[in-house]
């Protein structure tokens, strides 16, 4: 449940129960209205949203030879590596492989072809063909240049020098809001982790059938901040003593968890928890080895920045 307002705790018990169940639905509807993607030109919208096709041999990346990664024009998700690009002489960029999990295949409305879309946001990319014999993989992703952006290899290498951390502490909107404002933090991405369902949706996580929690993946520059600094902030922007809830948000998907990437992160988190316990805090935060992090739907990303309001159940409290 999200954004229930300042008077939540003054409601009668029956109304509170109604609000808990109604809140998820209202929240989802409001969030869907706030879907945020990269701005598109009229031509980009014609192809990416309306499933059009650019004219052959007119696209920027038809004969592009640089080393790097091709990303989704609408949501920036990584889609293809330049090492999988080949010249099929068809007039559109061609790839014989995709980055794992990046592409979704769906039957085209023409009843004959297979459409390919970005698995993260559903943007139309083009079509996939098999059995043509162009490469040993015998697959051709025929993609519109207008559906793509390109990140040079040197930029990807610089990005790989960053470090990541994953925290769950109630609604991911609030955790993301505060984390992305921390100096040294490059990005904060809302998503799901800790469960057993692949590609979980927000509705599935809210149904308590996936085992996932709402979490935020942090990418930070170790030259500007440390994992310990980011972890300290995590313990100061949510209440780590609450079990399976955060403020008015109640449910297992709101439990407090540090998902550590390695033993060093685990040791740091254990040290911070010990400090808080020595100060008298009854810490409920669990430590779990990080597993696959699933990025949440785009309308959940940067939610409060786009809405123009402040988090309703997260706030800063100095504890260290």
N, C-alpha and C positions, 0 to 999 in steps of 0.2 A: 504494500500500500504506500502511496506516495502523495505528498502535498495535501495533507488532510487539514492544515490550517492551525492557527494558534489556539483555538478553543476545543481541540480534540479531547483533552482530558476532562472537560466540563460536561461532556455528553453523557446521557444516561446509558447504563450498561447495554441495553437492547439496541440503542442507536449506535453505540460503539461497535457492536458486533456487525450491524448492517454496514457501517462505514468501512470496516476492514475488508469485507467482501466486495463492496461497491467500489472501493478506492482503486483496486487493481484494474478494474474495467475502465474507470474514468481516466486513470493515469495512462493506460495504454492508448486510449482514444486521443488524449491530449498530446501524447508523445508522437503519435503518428502524424499529427498535424504539424509537428515541428521537425519532420525529417530534414536533414541537412546534408546536401551533397555539394560537390564543387559546382560553381556556376557554369552553365553551358551556353554556347552560342546557338543560334537557330538551327544551323546545320548539324551541330553536335547532338542537339535534342532530336532532330529528325532521325538520326541513325541510332543513337543510344537509347532513347526513350520510345520512339515510334517505330523502331526496328526497320529503319531504312538501310540503304546500301550506297556508299560513296562510289563515284565513277572510277572504273579501273585505271590504274597507272597515274592517279592524281594524288594519292595519299603520301604523306610525309615520310612514312616508314617503309614504303615498297622496296626501295633499294638501299635502305639504311644498313650500315655495316659496323657501327660502333659497338663496343663491348659494354654490357650493362643489363638492366632489367626493365622490362616493359610493364607498366602499371595501368590500372583502370583509370580512365579519364574522369569518371564520376566520383569514385571513392578512394582512389590511390592504393587499392589493394594490389599486391604483386601478382602478376599473371604469368609472364613468360620470361625466360632467360634468352639472351642473345645467342647463346651457344646452340639453342634449339631452333633458330631461325634458318630458313633455307630459301633459295630462289626457285619458285615453282613456275615463274613466267605466266602467272595467272592474272596479275594486275593488282594484287593485294598482298600485304605481308602474310607469310606462311610460316607456321611452326609445326614441328612434328612431335612436340611434347609440351606439357604445361607444368607449372609449379604445383606440387601436390595439393589437392583440395581447393585450388583457386578457380576452377572452371566447372560450371554446371551444364550438363547436356539436356536439352528438352526437345521433344518432337516439334518440328516446324509446323505452322498452320497450313502449309502447302501440302502436308501429308506425305512428303517424300524426303525432305532433307532433315538434318539434325542441327538445331540451333545451339550455339554456345553463348552463355551469359556469365557475367562475373558472379561467382558464388557468394560474394559479400553483399552486393547491392542489386543484383539482377540486371545490370546494364547489358544491353545487346552488344555482342562483340562481332558475330558473324556466323559461320557454319563450320562443321567439321566433316571431313570426308575420309573414308578408309578404302584400302585396296587399290590405290592409284600407282603405287610403286615408286614414288618420288624418292623416298629414303628407306633405310632398313626397317624403320619403325612402321612404315606403310600407313602413316596418318598425316593428314594435312588440316591444320587449323587455319582456315581462311578468315582473316580478321581485318576489319576496317581500321585504317590508321587513325581515323577521327575518334575511335573508341579508346585510344591508347595515349599514355604519356611515356617518357623514357627517362630512366635514371642512369647516368654513366657509372661504369664500374668503380671509378675512383671515389664517387660519392657513396656508393654502397659499402666500399671498404672503410671509409671514414665512419659510416654509421655502425659498422660491425665492431668498432672500438668502444662503443657504448656498452653499458651494462643494464640488466633488467631486474625488476623485482615485482612480485605479485602480492597484493594484499586484499583481503575481504573484510569489510567492516560495516555491514549494513548496506543500504541502497548505494549502488555504484555511482550514482550521480554526484552525491556529496563527496565521496572519497576522491573521485576524479577531479572535482572542482578545486579542492585544496591542493592536491598533489601537483596539478599542472601549473600552479602558481609558484611552486617552490623553485628557488634559484638552482640551476644545474639540471633540473628535470626537463628533458627534451619533449616527451610526450606522455600522456596518460590515456589509456584505452580501456573502456568499459567492456566487460565480457563475462564469461562463465567458466568455472573450473571446479574440479574436485568430485565430479560425478561420473556416471557411466554411459550417458547418452551422447552420441556423436552429433555435431551440428545442432545443439539444443536451441530452441527458440525461447523468447521471453515468456510466452504463455506456458510452455512446457516446464520451465524452471519454477514458475509461480505455482504450478500444479503439485509440486513436491514429489514428482515421480522420477526425477533425473539424478538426484543427489548433488547437483551443482549448486554453487553459491554465486551470488553477484560479486564480482571482483574487479580489480583494476590492475592492468599491467603497466608498470612504470618503466620508461626508458630514460636513463640518466647518464650524464657525462661524468665519469669518475675523476676527471681533472678539475671539476667544479664543485662536486659534492661527493658524499660517500653513502654506501648502503646504510650505515648506521644513522646518518642524518635523516635519510628518507624514512627509515623504520621508526625513528623517534617521532617524526611528524605523524606517521600512521597512528601511533598510540596516543597522540595528542589531539587528533581531529575526530575521534570517535570514542565511545565509552567502552573500553576493553573489559569491563566487569559484567556486561550484559550478556545473557545466554540466549542464543537464537532470536535475537531482536536487536534493534537499534532505534530507540525512541518509540514512536508509534508503529514502526514497521516490525511486524511479528512473523516469524517463520524460519525454518532451517536455512533458507537461502540467504538469510541476513546474519548468519553466525560469523563471529570474528575469527579469522584465520590468517596466519602468515604462511604463504606457500614459498618455501625456500628453494633456491636454485642449486645450492651446493652446501657443503658442511660449514663453510665459512659464514654464509648467511644464517644458517641455523644457529650457530654458536653466538652470533651477534644478537639474534632475536631472543635467545635464551638469556643472555646477559641483561638485556633491557627488561625482560619480564621479571627477572630476579630483582633488579633495582626497584621496579614498581611494587613488587610484593613486599620488599623490605620497607617500603614507605607506607604499607598498610592496605594496598589495593588487592582485592580478591580477583585476580586476572582470570578471565574466561577464555582468552585467546588461545587457540590451538596452533600447533606447528605441524604442517604437512608438507611432504615432498611435492614440489610442483609437477603437475602432469600437463596434459594438453590444455592450452588456454584457447577458448573459443571466443572470437570477437563478437560482441553483441550487435544487434541491428543498428544501422547508421543513425536512426532517430534517437538512440540513447547516447550518442557521442556528443561531448561538449554541451550537454543538455541545459545546464543553468546559464551558460554564456549566451546561448541562443534565446532562452526564455527571458533573460534579463532579470532574474530573481536570485535570491540566495538559498543555499541548502536549508531545509526545514528540520533535519534531525542530525546535522553535523555542525560542529563549531570548534574553534581552537581553545583548548585548555592546557596550560603549561603543566607538565608532569615531571619533567627532568630538570 
